Structure formats: structure tokens, C-alpha cells
Amino acid sequence: MSKLTKRAFLGTAAMAGAALALPAIPARADGVDLVLSSWLPPRHPIVVDAIKPWAKDIEKATEGRVRIRVLVKPLGSPPSHFDMARDGVADITYGLHSFTQDNRFKNSRIGQFSLLGDDAVSISKAFWTVYTEKLGADKEHAGTHLLGLFNHGPGVIHNTLRPVLAAKDLEGMKLRTPGGYIADLMTAFGAVPIMTSPGEVYEKLSRGVVDGVTFPEDPLNSYNLAELLKYTTTIPGGIYNTTWFLVMNPAKWNMISPADQDAITALSGLAFAERGGKAWDHADQLGVAAGKKAGIEVTAAPDELIAAIRIKGGKFEDEWSASLDSAYDGRAALAEFRKMTGVSV
């Protein structure tokens, strides 16, 4: 984690230089041109099936007055992307709440827990609805204009060592995590969480720095991890999830006319949650196919392991709920979330 923190610091320090190197976009009297910094691989389904189509739909809905250029290379490290939008290094960014190594997004953890849902669409729509309506999402994203929130598909455990059939099978296993709740849960099971960005995972697996990963199915295909992994354990409702933001620099937002702001808002929010969820579900289908082709052994978690996840995860849920400001009811919000996704815990 210290290595990633150092990398994030260096990435932040380099952002200004990257921004200066970006070709200038001529100003237009009749509209606004925006730059979206994208750090996922350019052919990742989220970029191809969600980000770029959303940008094209905005251009169409605003009759060309708002145009969004999605960069092939990011202007900074993945953990720096929220601050990049806030500070105007990029106009629009997306990223994981758990990549930010402070407590500014504490309420967003509602979308990271175990047993939340079986598909990215329902999870993403529940996350947008509950986080914005019950847990102050706008407040936690202060300094930016919040455009969207979404989640990937149900998290699973992939590894190179053994099938994970019981809690003891996780003991001592070095697992890549995205930080946040799943890092805490793996620690509670005796595993060793190692936080790295997705682009570093292939190398770390190939070198034995990590024994496995907590991911959805997608990276088996999008990051070619099926070439290295041997075992996958699936969990009904997912062992975890990640929460994602899509945010914009507020000064750039204010440059857009009210009518065009309305058009963008209609394509964002809950609509983008569904769009992003569909893209993740498609990505997971590709990942499952890649795993099957590679001969990865897939096991559904036995009842014993699910019960252990429910018990340990429940303790983290209780701690999180108790830590919230008195204005927020975490337990009620979680119950509403799971009601929306059809999960019973």
C-alpha cells in the first residue's frame, strides 16, 4: 500500500505537466469542449460501452454544443482522478472511492459490502438511489459536480493456489484488493491484502507477488488474467463490490447553458448507473468465457463459507453504520439497498 501511495503522490505531482502537454482545444462561442481523463484500457467495456456512448449521446442531445473528448491516456494515476476533476486538471473523471486514501467517501462504503446483488445493473441503480437520497452523496463529492455513480458486477475470489471452499483456505493468501471494505474483510479472514491498481495485477501475479485477486469476472478477459489464474470461487450476491464516481469540474459545469445541463443530467445519474451496470455485466460475460476457455476451475462457495462471510461482513456493516453522522441511518439504507437488488441476508 505504501508503494501505491507513493505512486499516487508522484502521479499527482506529474499531473500539471501532463495537463500542459495536452493539446489546447480552441474555445467555441456556441458551446463547450470538455476533456475526460480515462485510466482504464481504451478497449475496456466500461470505456467502449459506457463512457464513450454517454459522451456521444451528450453531444447529440445538446446538438453539438457540448463535446467530450475521452483521452486514450490518463492525465494522472487512478487514485488521483477525483482531485483532478476538483482542481481542473481534467474536466471529467471517473474512479473508485476506495482508491482515495482518506475518509471523505465514508458513506459510499454502503456499495462495497458483501452480498449486495447478483448483477451490476441492479447494484448500480440501488447505489445511486440510496447513496444520493439517504447518505449525502453530493456532500461527500463536494468540490465537484456529481454526474454519476455505478458498481461493477459481484466480486469473486480468483487465485493460483487452491479452491477457496472454507474460511481457512484464505489464511496467508496474498490477495490483490482495491482497498476499502474488501481489504478489511480479507484481513479478518487471515489473508494478506495488497492494494494495487488493476493495470499492475498481471505483473504481480506472474511474479508471485500476489497469489490471487478479489475482482469481478471481467479482468479474466480485460486484463488477460485467465492466462495466470487457476481457481475461481463465486459467492451469491458477491463477496464485495466497488463503488465508482463520475464527476466534473464545477467551473466547467457552470459554463454550460441551463438547457444543456438539463440534457446532460437526463443522461447521467440513474440513467448512467444503468448504462455502466450493463457495461460491467457484459464485461463479466466476456470474463466468464475467457476463464472457461483457459480451464479455470470454478466453484460456488459452500454454505459454510457464505455463513462466515455473512458473520464477518455483518460486523463491518455494524461498525460502519455506527460511525455515520447522526443524520444518516446506515442499517436502514442497507436494508433498502438489498430490497432493491432482491438479496436476503
N, C-alpha and C positions, 0 to 999 in steps of 0.2 A: 504494500500500500504506500509505503514511503517513496518507492520508486515512481509509482504513478503520480503521487502528489508532486514530486519534483518535475516530472514530465509536464504535468498540468501547469506548473508555475512557469516553466520555460516556454510552453505554448502560449501562455498569456502574455509573456514578455515579448514574444515574437509577433503578436497579432498586429501591432501598429505597423510594423514593417510589411507584413502581408497585405494589410489594407492599402498601404501606399503603393504597393506593386500592382494592385488591381487596376486594370484599365478604366479610365474615367468614363462614366455614362453621361452623354450630353443631356442637359436639362430640357424638358419639353414644356411648353407653355400650356398645353392642353392635357397634361397627365403627369403621372409619377412612375418612374422606373425604380425597381427595388432589387436588391441582391439578397439571395437566400444562401447562407453557408451550409453546405451539406457534407457530413463526415462519413456517412455510410457509403459502401461501394456504389459507384454510379449505376450499376445494374441490379442493385438490391431491390427486391419487390416493393419496399416502402418508398423508395425514390421513384421507381418506374410506375408503380400502380397507385400511389397516393400523392406524394409531393408534387410531381410534375403535372399530373392531370388536374390537381387542385389549382396550380398556378395557371394552367391553360384555361380552366373554367373561369377563373377570376378575370383574365384578360378578355374573354368573350363576354362575360356578364357586365363588364364596365366599358364595353365597346372599344377596347384598346387603350383606355385612359390609364389603367394600372397594369403594368407589365412586370413580371417577376422572373429574374434570371437565376436559375439554380446552378450553383457553381459545381464544377467537376471535382475540385479540390477545396477542402475547408480552409477557412481563414484562421483557424486555431485548433487546439486539441479538443476532443469531445467534451471533457469536463468544463471547458471554458465557455461553452456556447450560450448559456443563459446570460452571463455577464457581457458577452459580445453584443447581444441584442440590446441589453440595457444601456451599454456605453456607446452604441452607434458604430461599432466596428463592422457589424453586418446589420442589414435592415431586418431580416427574419432569420430565426434559427430554430432548431429543434434539438431535443436531447433528453437524457434520463435525469429524473430528480435525484436518484441515488448517486449520480456521479459528482454532485455538489457536496463537498466535504464540510458542510455546516448544517445547522438545524433549520434553515429558512423554509424548507418544504416539509416540515414535520407532519402536517395534516395529510399530505399526499400519500403517506405510507398506507393509508386505507386500501390503496390499489396494489399493494405489494404482498399482501398476506397469502397464506396457503388456502386452498380450497375455495377459490373465488368464482370460478366458472370454467366451462369447457370449450369456449371459443372466444376469439379475440373481439368479435363484434359486440357480443353481449357484455363482455367485461369492459370494453372501452366506453360503451354508451352508459353503463352504470357508473363508471368512474367519472365521466364528465358531469353527469347529472348530480350525483351525490356530493362530489367534491365542490362543485360550484354552488350548489343550493344549500348544503348543510355544513361545509367545512371551510369556507372562506378562501377559495382558490384564487380569486382576484387579489386578495390581500397578500397572499403568500408569493404572488408573482409581481409584487409592487416594483415599479421602475420599468415595466414593460407593458405592452398591450397583449393580453392573453387571447390568442386566436383559437387554440385547440389543445385537447388532452386525449391521450389514447394509450392503449396497452398492447403488448404482444400476446401471443397465444399462451396456453397453460404451460408453466415451466416444468421441465423434466430433469432427470439426472442422467448424463452421459458420462461414461468413463472407460478406461482402458484396463482396469484391474479385475473386476468381478461383478456379477449381478448384484444389485442392491436390493435385498429381499427383507432385511430387518435393520433396525437402528444400528446394531453392532457393525454392520457392513460398511458404515460410513466412518467409523473410527479411524483416525490417522490419514484418511484420504485427502489429498491436496486438490481442492476444487476451485476452479475459477468461478468467481461470483461478480455481479455488478455492484456489490456493496449493498447497503440498506438492510432490509429485513432478512433476506436470504443469507447474508453473511452471518448475521446473528444466529439464525436457526441452525446453520451448518456448524457453527462453533458449539452450540448447545448439544449437537449430536457427536461432538468429538472430532469432527473434520477440521481441516485447516483451510479457511477461506483465503483465496488470493485474488485481490481485485485487479483486473486488467481491462483495458478496452477490448472490444471484440476483435479488432484487427491484429492484436498481438497473440491471440489464443492459439492459432495453428502452430506458430513457432514454439510456444511454451509447451504445448502437447508433444510436439516432435522431439523436443529436448528433454522431456521428462520433468520439466519444472512444475507442471501440474499433472495430476492423474486423471482428471476429468473436469467437467464443466456443469454448471447449472445454467441452462438455456432452454428455450422452446425447441421445437424440432427444426426450425428454419436454418440454423447455422450448419447443419449437416450438409446442406447444399450451398448456401450463400457464402460460407467461409471454408467450404471443402473439408469440413471436419469428419465427414464419413470415411475419409481415407485413413484416419488415425484411430477412431473410436471403435470399441468392441461391444459395449453394453449400453442399453438404454432402459431406464425404469420410468414408466409413466404413472401418474397419480391422478385419479379422478378430481377434477377441479383445479389441478395444478399444484405443485409443491410451493410455487411462488409466482409472482408476476413482476413486471417492471412498469413503472409509470413514466410517461413521456409528455413533454410540453412542446407546444408550437407557439412561439412568441415573436413580437415585433417591437422595434424601437418606437416609443410613443411619439417622438417628434416626427418621424416619417408617417406614422398613422395620421397625425393631425394635418399633414399636407394633403391628404386625400379628401375629396369632397364628401359631404354627408351622404349623398345618394350612393356614391361608390362604396363608402364604408358599409352602408346597409347591404349592398350586393355581396361584399366580402364576408360580412357576418353571416349571411344566409348560407354561404358555402362552408363556413367554419363551424366551431362549436360542436353540437351534436352531430351535424352532417359530416364533419371531418372525423369525428370519433368512429362513425360507421365506415367511412372510407378507409381510414387507417386500419380498423379491425379487419375489414375484408382483405386488405393487402397482406396483413400478417397471417390470416388464415390460409391464403393462397401460398404464402411463403412456407408455412408449416407443411402443406401438402407436398410441396417440392422437396422439403427436408425428409419427410417420411419416405418418399420414393427413393431418395439418394441413400438413406440408411438401409432400405430393403435391398437395393442393388449391391451395396457394399457388404451385405451379410451381417449387419449388426444384430445382435441378439436382443430382442425387445421383450420386457417382462412387465406385466401390470403389477403394481405394488400390492402385496398381500395385505389382508386386514390388519395384521399386527403392525406393519409399518405405517399404514394410514392412521391407526389409532395413536401411534407415537407422535406423528406429525400433528394430529389434532390437539393432543395434550400440550406439547411444547409450543406449538404455534399459538394456542389459546392463551398461554401465559404472556407471550409478547403482545398479543392483541389487548389484553387487560392492562398491561403496563403502558402501552401507547394511549389507550383511552383515558387512563388516569392522569396522564401527563398533559392532556389538552387543556387549553384555556376553558374556563367555566362556561363560556358561550357555546361550546361545542359538545355534543353528546356522541362520542365515538362508538359506543356499543350500538346505539340506535342507528347510526349511519351505516355500520357494518351489516346490521340486520336488513336494512333497506337495500344495500348493495347486493347481498346474496339473494334476497327476494327477487330482485330484478333479473339476476342471472339464473335463477332456478336451482341454487345449491342449498342443500340442507346440511347443517353441521351439528 
